[in-house]
Amino acid sequence: MYWQGKRVLVTGGAGFIGSHLCERLLDAGADVTVFTRYTSNGIQGALLDLPAERYEALCIIAGDLRDASGVEAAVAGQDVVFHLAAHIGIPYSYVHPNDVVQVNVNGTVNLLEACRRAGTGRIVLFSTSETYGTAQYTPIDEDHPMHPQSPYAASKVSADQIGLSYARSFDMPITICRPFNTYGPRQPARAVLPTIIVQALASEEIRLGSLTPRRDLLYVRDTAAGAMRMAEEESTIGTTLNLATGSDISIGELVDIVQAELGTDKPIVTDEARIRPEKSEVMQLLGDAGRAREMLGWAPETGLKEGIRETIAWVERNMHLFHDRGYRI
Ligand SMILES: NC(=O)c1ccc[n+]([C@@H]2O[C@H](COP(=O)([O-])OP(=O)(O)OC[C@H]3O[C@@H](n4cnc5c(N)ncnc54)[C@H](O)[C@@H]3O)[C@@H](O)[C@H]2O)c1
């Protein structure tokens, strides 16, 4: 009932997580607008994977987070804003830190200013477990120190802190949603699981960076469900909440699961281009979602093997999206 007829803006709604959030919001009866980055060759992104009737139910605004007046126009009249739009590539952030800061930090300020002027009723900002850096203890709860190990992570720490400062300074209804590594259908080959699957299906070998980092892998529909619960609960205002499964897996173990599912046994080859600088590599992210469980009654519903099977099935149906022309940041 909460979402019925609510006007909801999803920045980054044409991205991987945003597309699933939009679908769930439409299912719940919301009136959904997507704010996505303008490019001359198309703006639909992951939304192209939506069934036609869902796609047509969306209002799509193309613009840029760095354009304050465009952001203000998109925010006007919205009841709830989910802010997902960001540059998310860690390797990209090594090469173009200025661009990452302008979009992730200045863009978030533009969004918050627009919400402040519009008096938006609820705002959920998407953070990331990367803000913690390699676990100093496990599982990582929200009190774990921030230790950004890449310009991307630093930009997200900044955006989170600005968001919390706006909640305190201007009494704005902001919640920080901090998902651990999210995976599932519609994720591009930049991410590790689709990379493994595509290579296991179509290459002689599986080229990867380090196999030892451990990640807490959360299925994308569980991430979207958690974010929506945060908007629904006013008690979360001014708070940061992790979304995590509480289990972790190494990249090497992930390859084994994918190969077992596919019945393949391709050799793994280290690709030096994918190895991160030593102090930048986040060795373990394993989350404690106790706060989300207590405050929202949220828990992940999709187990890892089930989620991997769904992701494999989606990649198999969409191999045309994955061109094997080598690694790109
Ligand atoms: N994928 C994960 O594992 C993960 C984990 C934790 C948190 N997050 C966070 O969730 C959010 C969404 O991540 P995702 O994986 O769906 O990423 P994504 O790259 O698929 O989506 C991000 C979207 O932001 C848009 N965008 C980028 N720059 C923009 C700009 N200047 N103006 C307007 N739009 C712009 C892109 O067009 C894209 O559609 C991000 O904030 C990310 O930091 C992601």
PDBQT file of the ligand as one rigid body, heavy atoms in Angstrom, charges set to zero:
ROOT
HETATM    1  N1  LIG A 401      26.818  -3.188  -8.436  1.00  0.00    +0.000 N 
HETATM    2  C1  LIG A 401      27.178  -3.353  -7.167  1.00  0.00    +0.000 C 
HETATM    3  O1  LIG A 401      27.688  -4.399  -6.785  1.00  0.00    +0.000 OA
HETATM    4  C2  LIG A 401      26.958  -2.245  -6.159  1.00  0.00    +0.000 A 
HETATM    5  C3  LIG A 401      27.208  -2.559  -4.814  1.00  0.00    +0.000 A 
HETATM    6  C4  LIG A 401      26.998  -1.568  -3.859  1.00  0.00    +0.000 A 
HETATM    7  C5  LIG A 401      26.546  -0.324  -4.245  1.00  0.00    +0.000 A 
HETATM    8  N2  LIG A 401      26.333  -0.042  -5.556  1.00  0.00    +0.000 N 
HETATM    9  C6  LIG A 401      25.843   1.307  -5.891  1.00  0.00    +0.000 C 
HETATM   10  O2  LIG A 401      24.576   1.167  -6.508  1.00  0.00    +0.000 OA
HETATM   11  C7  LIG A 401      24.392   2.176  -7.490  1.00  0.00    +0.000 C 
HETATM   12  C8  LIG A 401      24.016   1.551  -8.811  1.00  0.00    +0.000 C 
HETATM   13  O3  LIG A 401      25.039   0.655  -9.230  1.00  0.00    +0.000 OA
HETATM   14  P1  LIG A 401      24.888  -0.245 -10.552  1.00  0.00    +0.000 P 
HETATM   15  O4  LIG A 401      25.719  -1.456 -10.354  1.00  0.00    +0.000 OA
HETATM   16  O5  LIG A 401      23.467  -0.405 -10.907  1.00  0.00    +0.000 OA
HETATM   17  O6  LIG A 401      25.629   0.695 -11.608  1.00  0.00    +0.000 OA
HETATM   18  P2  LIG A 401      25.320   1.017 -13.152  1.00  0.00    +0.000 P 
HETATM   19  O7  LIG A 401      26.573   1.568 -13.735  1.00  0.00    +0.000 OA
HETATM   20  O8  LIG A 401      24.676  -0.138 -13.814  1.00  0.00    +0.000 OA
HETATM   21  O9  LIG A 401      24.236   2.189 -13.033  1.00  0.00    +0.000 OA
HETATM   22  C9  LIG A 401      24.603   3.504 -12.753  1.00  0.00    +0.000 C 
HETATM   23  C10 LIG A 401      23.784   4.425 -13.615  1.00  0.00    +0.000 C 
HETATM   24  O10 LIG A 401      24.170   5.776 -13.332  1.00  0.00    +0.000 OA
HETATM   25  C11 LIG A 401      24.111   6.492 -14.523  1.00  0.00    +0.000 C 
HETATM   26  N3  LIG A 401      24.994   7.657 -14.493  1.00  0.00    +0.000 N 
HETATM   27  C12 LIG A 401      26.343   7.664 -14.447  1.00  0.00    +0.000 A 
HETATM   28  N4  LIG A 401      26.799   8.911 -14.512  1.00  0.00    +0.000 NA
HETATM   29  C13 LIG A 401      25.715   9.717 -14.594  1.00  0.00    +0.000 A 
HETATM   30  C14 LIG A 401      25.542  11.114 -14.720  1.00  0.00    +0.000 A 
HETATM   31  N5  LIG A 401      26.588  11.950 -14.787  1.00  0.00    +0.000 N 
HETATM   32  N6  LIG A 401      24.284  11.610 -14.790  1.00  0.00    +0.000 NA
HETATM   33  C15 LIG A 401      23.215  10.773 -14.769  1.00  0.00    +0.000 A 
HETATM   34  N7  LIG A 401      23.326   9.439 -14.667  1.00  0.00    +0.000 NA
HETATM   35  C16 LIG A 401      24.562   8.923 -14.595  1.00  0.00    +0.000 A 
HETATM   36  C17 LIG A 401      24.577   5.517 -15.597  1.00  0.00    +0.000 C 
HETATM   37  O11 LIG A 401      24.075   5.913 -16.877  1.00  0.00    +0.000 OA
HETATM   38  C18 LIG A 401      23.975   4.201 -15.106  1.00  0.00    +0.000 C 
HETATM   39  O12 LIG A 401      22.725   3.962 -15.727  1.00  0.00    +0.000 OA
HETATM   40  C19 LIG A 401      25.682   2.992  -7.521  1.00  0.00    +0.000 C 
HETATM   41  O13 LIG A 401      25.496   4.167  -6.748  1.00  0.00    +0.000 OA
HETATM   42  C20 LIG A 401      26.707   2.081  -6.870  1.00  0.00    +0.000 C 
HETATM   43  O14 LIG A 401      27.721   2.813  -6.249  1.00  0.00    +0.000 OA
HETATM   44  C21 LIG A 401      26.520  -0.970  -6.519  1.00  0.00    +0.000 A 
ENDROOT
TORSDOF 0
